[in-house]
Amino acid sequence: MISRNINFIDNNSFFLFGPRGTGKSYLLRKRYPDALYLDLLNSDTFLTLSASPESLSTYIPESYTGVIIIDEIQKIPSLLDTVHRLIEEKGYRFIMTGSSARKLRKAGVNLLGGRAYLFQMHPLTASELGDSYDFSKALRFGLLPTLYDRDKDVAPEEYLKSYIATYLKEEIAQEGLTRSLPAFSRFLQAASFSQAEVLNISEVARECSVERKVVENYFSILDDLLIAEKIPVFTRKSKRRLIAHSKFYFFDAGVFRAIRPKGPLDLPEQLDGAALETLVFQELRANIANHNLGYDIYFWRTSDGTEVDFVLYGEHGFIAIEVKRKRNITNRDLAGLKAFSKDYPNAVKYVFCGVTEKRYMDQIEIWPIQDALKNIAKILSP
């Protein structure tokens, strides 16, 4: 078993959200082998509890003092009222997983009124894989745990294709989140061309021949299902004119590649550049969450196109990161960070790129990309 860095708070109930395939259920079964486990993907369990949420107590033995795990809690949002009552009356400890927060938000539930912590599950990280980490494999296929399970003989391309199809079938079609699955499939492909780019919703709508309002809803679905995220422009005490649109990322480099159409006009360096930036993005997200570092992730781009790929801002620090595929870093490659430094001189600045040894230029740390990914937590720690 690959050791995951995420640390839960013992003796308290909590939610564990994350996209399908990130290993939520597997991790909980390993960490809490004696827990009472209720899987809402099981049809009998689902039908019983959806018809009568208050019957949850009948699944729990008298005088039970262990952990109760409810998998895919978003399937029955009304169940949270019963969970809340049982925590109050019986002192039970619940762990609830979910791959979508959409239904919970639509149902207006309050996530137990602060009586349960929230944790986020992400794909694997370089530090979790340790010596097994293969940068080339991660860049090409991403970091979903099944791809690194030694007990399973998995063809990465086929698994990722199946993963996308499963999401469309189980999360989109079954939940009735969209009226037209073919239109949503076209949207996914169109959205993939915005990976690691400033998002233009009108352009995506034209590309997939769907109305703008529908596309806005589709992006909301991706956000609710935790399989994509938009990061905003960093605007605090801005001294320059900045763009207003956000940047867009699917949550995993391999998932992005599986969705992205490929053909004779698609240059490999375009795919690799977006995948590399995605790999850094998902490492940042995972390590910030796993180690409770408290950063928010932004990017910075002026109206004249001067840009910094990632800006991390929080109580523990202020960091600017530029990602480059090239091995030779020149002053021209540092233009974005230097401009950012003039406006924010207290920011710590990094370049993650193809150099083979760590270097320093103009108070900017230049890291080999593989070393940086393995040491993200240390780089971000105060």
C-alpha positions in Angstrom: 0.0 0.0 0.0 1.3 3.5 -0.9 1.3 5.6 2.3 -0.8 8.7 1.8 0.2 11.9 3.5 -3.3 13.1 4.4 -3.8 13.2 8.2 -7.3 13.0 9.7 -8.3 14.4 13.1 -9.0 11.5 15.4 -12.0 11.4 17.7 -14.1 13.6 15.5 -16.5 13.1 12.6 -15.4 14.4 9.2 -16.2 14.5 5.5 -13.7 13.3 2.9 -14.4 14.7 -0.5 -12.5 13.9 -3.7 -13.0 12.8 -7.3 -13.7 9.2 -8.1 -10.5 7.1 -8.3 -8.4 9.1 -5.8 -8.6 6.3 -3.3 -11.0 7.6 -0.6 -12.7 4.3 0.1 -9.5 2.2 -0.1 -7.7 4.5 2.3 -10.5 4.5 4.9 -10.8 0.7 4.8 -7.1 0.4 5.4 -7.0 3.0 8.2 -10.2 1.9 9.9 -10.4 -1.9 9.2 -12.9 -2.5 12.1 -15.3 0.4 11.1 -19.0 -0.2 10.3 -19.1 0.5 6.5 -22.2 1.6 4.6 -21.8 1.9 0.9 -24.5 4.0 -0.8 -23.5 2.6 -4.2 -25.0 -0.7 -2.9 -28.5 -0.7 -4.3 -30.1 -2.4 -1.3 -28.5 0.0 1.2 -29.3 3.0 -1.0 -33.0 2.0 -1.5 -33.5 1.4 2.2 -31.9 4.6 3.5 -33.3 6.9 0.7 -36.8 5.7 1.6 -36.2 6.0 5.3 -33.1 8.0 6.4 -34.0 7.6 10.0 -33.5 3.8 9.7 -29.8 4.5 9.7 -29.8 3.7 13.4 -30.9 0.1 12.7 -27.6 -0.6 10.9 -25.6 0.3 14.1 -25.3 -2.4 16.8 -26.2 -1.6 20.4 -23.4 0.0 22.4 -21.3 0.4 19.3 -18.3 2.7 19.9 -16.3 2.4 16.7 -16.2 4.5 13.5 -19.2 4.5 11.1 -18.2 5.1 7.4 -20.8 6.2 4.9 -19.5 6.1 1.4 -20.9 8.5 -1.3 -23.0 10.5 1.1 -24.1 12.9 -1.6 -26.4 10.1 -2.9 -28.8 10.8 0.0 -28.3 14.3 1.3 -31.3 13.9 3.7 -29.3 11.3 5.6 -27.2 14.1 7.1 -30.1 15.1 9.4 -30.1 11.6 10.9 -26.3 11.6 11.1 -26.5 14.9 12.9 -29.0 13.6 15.4 -27.0 10.4 16.1 -23.9 12.4 16.8 -25.8 14.6 19.2 -27.7 11.9 21.0 -25.4 8.9 20.8 -21.9 10.5 20.4 -21.2 8.3 17.3 -18.3 9.2 15.1 -19.1 9.3 11.4 -16.7 9.5 8.4 -18.6 10.4 5.2 -17.0 10.3 1.7 -18.3 12.0 -1.4 -17.3 12.6 -5.0 -19.7 15.4 -5.5 -20.8 18.3 -3.3 -23.5 19.3 -5.8 -26.4 17.5 -4.3 -25.4 18.5 -0.7 -25.4 22.1 -1.7 -28.6 21.9 -3.7 -30.3 20.2 -0.7 -29.3 23.1 1.5 -27.6 20.9 4.1 -25.2 22.5 6.5 -22.6 19.8 6.6 -23.5 19.1 10.2 -23.2 22.6 11.4 -19.5 22.6 11.9 -19.6 19.3 13.9 -17.5 17.6 11.3 -14.2 18.5 9.7 -13.7 18.7 5.9 -10.9 17.0 4.2 -10.0 16.8 0.4 -8.6 13.7 -1.3 -6.3 14.3 -4.3 -4.4 12.0 -6.7 -1.0 10.7 -5.5 1.9 13.0 -5.0 5.6 12.6 -5.9 6.5 12.4 -2.2 3.9 9.7 -1.5 5.3 7.6 -4.3 8.9 8.1 -3.2 11.4 6.0 -5.1 8.5 4.7 -7.2 7.8 8.1 -8.7 8.3 8.2 -12.4 8.2 11.7 -13.7 7.7 10.7 -17.4 4.8 8.4 -16.4 3.2 11.1 -14.2 3.5 13.6 -17.0 1.9 11.2 -19.5 -0.7 9.3 -17.4 -1.2 11.4 -14.3 -1.3 10.2 -10.7 -4.5 8.3 -10.1 -3.7 5.5 -7.6 -5.0 2.6 -9.7 -2.2 3.3 -12.2 0.4 2.6 -9.4 -1.2 -0.4 -7.8 1.4 -3.3 -8.2 -1.4 -5.8 -7.6 -3.2 -4.7 -10.7 -2.1 -5.1 -14.3 -3.5 -1.9 -15.7 -3.0 -0.5 -19.2 -2.8 3.3 -18.4 -4.4 4.5 -21.7 -7.3 2.0 -21.4 -7.9 2.8 -17.7 -8.0 6.5 -18.3 -10.5 6.1 -21.2 -12.6 3.9 -18.9 -12.3 6.5 -16.2 -13.8 9.2 -18.4 -16.6 7.0 -19.6 -17.4 5.9 -16.1 -17.7 9.5 -14.9 -20.0 10.3 -17.8 -22.1 7.3 -17.1 -22.3 7.2 -13.3 -22.0 10.9 -12.3 -23.5 12.8 -15.3 -26.1 10.4 -16.8 -27.4 8.7 -13.7 -27.6 11.9 -11.7 -29.4 13.6 -14.6 -27.1 16.6 -14.4 -27.5 17.4 -18.1 -30.1 16.8 -20.7 -27.7 15.9 -23.4 -24.8 13.6 -22.8 -23.4 14.0 -26.3 -23.4 17.8 -25.9 -21.6 17.4 -22.6 -19.0 15.1 -24.1 -18.3 17.7 -26.8 -18.0 20.3 -24.1 -15.4 18.2 -22.2 -13.3 18.0 -25.3 -13.7 21.7 -26.0 -12.8 22.6 -22.4 -9.6 20.5 -22.6 -8.2 23.1 -25.1 -8.4 25.6 -22.2 -6.3 23.5 -19.9 -3.8 25.7 -18.1 -5.1 28.7 -20.1 -7.2 31.8 -19.4 -10.8 30.6 -19.8 -13.0 32.1 -22.4 -16.4 30.6 -21.9 -17.9 32.1 -25.1 -15.1 30.5 -27.1 -15.7 27.1 -25.6 -19.5 27.5 -26.3 -18.8 28.2 -29.9 -16.4 25.3 -30.2 -18.9 22.7 -28.9 -22.0 24.4 -30.5 -23.8 24.9 -27.2 -25.3 28.1 -25.7 -23.1 30.1 -23.3 -25.5 29.7 -20.4 -25.4 25.9 -20.9 -21.6 25.9 -21.0 -21.5 28.0 -17.8 -23.7 25.3 -16.1 -21.4 22.6 -17.5 -18.3 24.2 -15.9 -20.3 24.4 -12.7 -20.9 20.7 -12.9 -17.2 20.0 -13.4 -16.5 22.1 -10.3 -19.2 20.3 -8.3 -17.8 16.9 -9.3 -14.4 18.0 -8.2 -12.8 17.1 -11.6 -11.9 20.6 -12.6 -11.1 23.9 -11.0 -10.7 27.6 -12.0 -8.1 29.7 -10.3 -8.5 33.5 -10.1 -6.2 36.3 -10.8 -4.2 37.6 -7.9 -5.3 41.2 -7.4 -4.4 42.2 -3.9 -3.1 45.8 -3.8 -2.6 45.6 -7.6 -0.4 48.3 -9.1 -1.1 47.3 -12.7 -4.1 46.6 -14.9 -4.9 42.9 -14.7 -7.1 40.6 -16.7 -10.3 39.5 -15.1 -10.8 35.9 -16.4 -9.7 32.8 -14.5 -7.4 29.9 -15.6 -8.8 26.4 -16.0 -7.5 23.0 -15.0 -8.8 19.5 -15.0 -7.6 18.0 -11.7 -5.1 15.4 -13.1 -2.6 15.5 -16.0 -3.6 12.0 -17.2 -7.3 12.8 -17.1 -6.6 15.9 -19.1 -4.7 14.0 -21.8 -7.4 11.3 -21.9 -10.1 14.0 -22.6 -8.1 16.1 -25.0 -8.6 15.2 -28.7 -5.4 14.6 -30.6 -4.7 14.9 -34.3 -2.1 15.9 -36.9 -2.5 19.6 -36.0 -1.9 19.0 -32.3 1.8 19.7 -31.5 3.3 17.4 -28.8 4.9 20.4 -27.0 1.5 22.0 -26.6 0.1 18.9 -24.8 3.3 18.5 -22.8 3.4 22.1 -21.7 -0.2 22.0 -20.5 0.3 18.6 -18.8 3.5 19.9 -17.1 1.7 22.9 -15.6 -1.1 20.6 -14.6 1.3 18.3 -12.8 2.6 21.2 -10.8 -0.9 22.5 -10.1 -2.1 19.1 -8.7 1.0 18.8 -6.6 0.4 22.2 -5.1 -3.2 21.5 -4.4 -2.5 18.1 -2.8 0.3 19.2 -0.6 -1.5 22.3 0.6 -4.4 20.2 1.6 -2.5 17.2 3.0 -0.2 19.4 5.1 -2.8 22.0 6.0 -0.6 24.8 4.7 -3.5 27.2 4.2 -2.5 28.7 0.9 -5.0 29.9 -1.7 -3.8 29.4 -5.3 -3.9 32.2 -7.9 -2.1 33.2 -11.1 -1.1 36.7 -12.2 -1.4 38.2 -15.6 -1.4 41.9 -16.7 -3.4 43.3 -19.5 -0.2 43.3 -21.7 0.3 39.6 -21.2 3.0 39.5 -18.4 2.3 36.4 -16.4 3.2 34.3 -13.4 1.8 30.8 -13.5 1.0 30.3 -9.8 0.8 32.7 -6.9 0.3 31.1 -3.4 -0.9 33.4 -0.7 -1.8 32.6 2.9 -0.9 33.1 6.5 2.2 30.9 6.1 3.7 32.9 3.2 3.6 34.5 -0.2 5.1 32.5 -3.1 5.3 33.0 -6.9 6.1 30.1 -9.2 6.8 30.0 -12.9 6.8 26.6 -14.8 9.1 26.1 -17.9 9.8 23.1 -20.0 13.1 24.4 -21.3 16.5 23.7 -19.8 18.2 27.0 -20.5 16.7 29.8 -18.4 17.5 33.3 -19.5 16.6 36.7 -18.2 13.7 36.8 -20.7 12.2 33.7 -19.0 12.3 35.6 -15.7 10.4 38.6 -17.0 7.1 37.7 -15.3 8.6 37.0 -11.9 10.7 40.2 -12.1 7.7 42.3 -12.9 5.7 40.6 -10.1 8.7 41.2 -7.7 8.6 44.9 -8.4 5.0 45.0 -7.2 5.4 42.4 -4.4 9.0 42.5 -3.3 8.3 40.3 -0.2 7.2 37.3 -2.4 9.5 34.3 -2.6 10.1 33.4 -6.2 10.7 30.1 -7.9 11.1 28.6 -11.4 10.5 24.9 -11.9 12.0 23.8 -15.2 14.3 21.4 -17.0 17.6 22.4 -15.5 19.6 19.6 -13.9 20.9 21.4 -10.9 19.5 24.0 -8.6 20.5 27.6 -9.5 19.9 31.2 -8.4 19.3 34.3 -10.6 18.2 37.7 -9.3 16.9 36.3 -6.0 14.9 33.7 -7.9 15.4 30.0 -7.0 15.5 27.8 -10.1 14.7 24.1 -9.4 14.9 21.0 -11.6 11.2 20.2 -12.0 11.5 16.6 -10.7 13.3 17.8 -7.5 10.7 20.5 -7.0 7.8 18.1 -7.3 9.3 15.8 -4.8 10.0 18.6 -2.3 6.8 20.7 -2.7 5.8 20.4 0.9 9.2 21.6 2.1 9.2 24.5 -0.4 5.8 25.6 0.7 6.4 25.1 4.5 7.0 28.2 6.6 
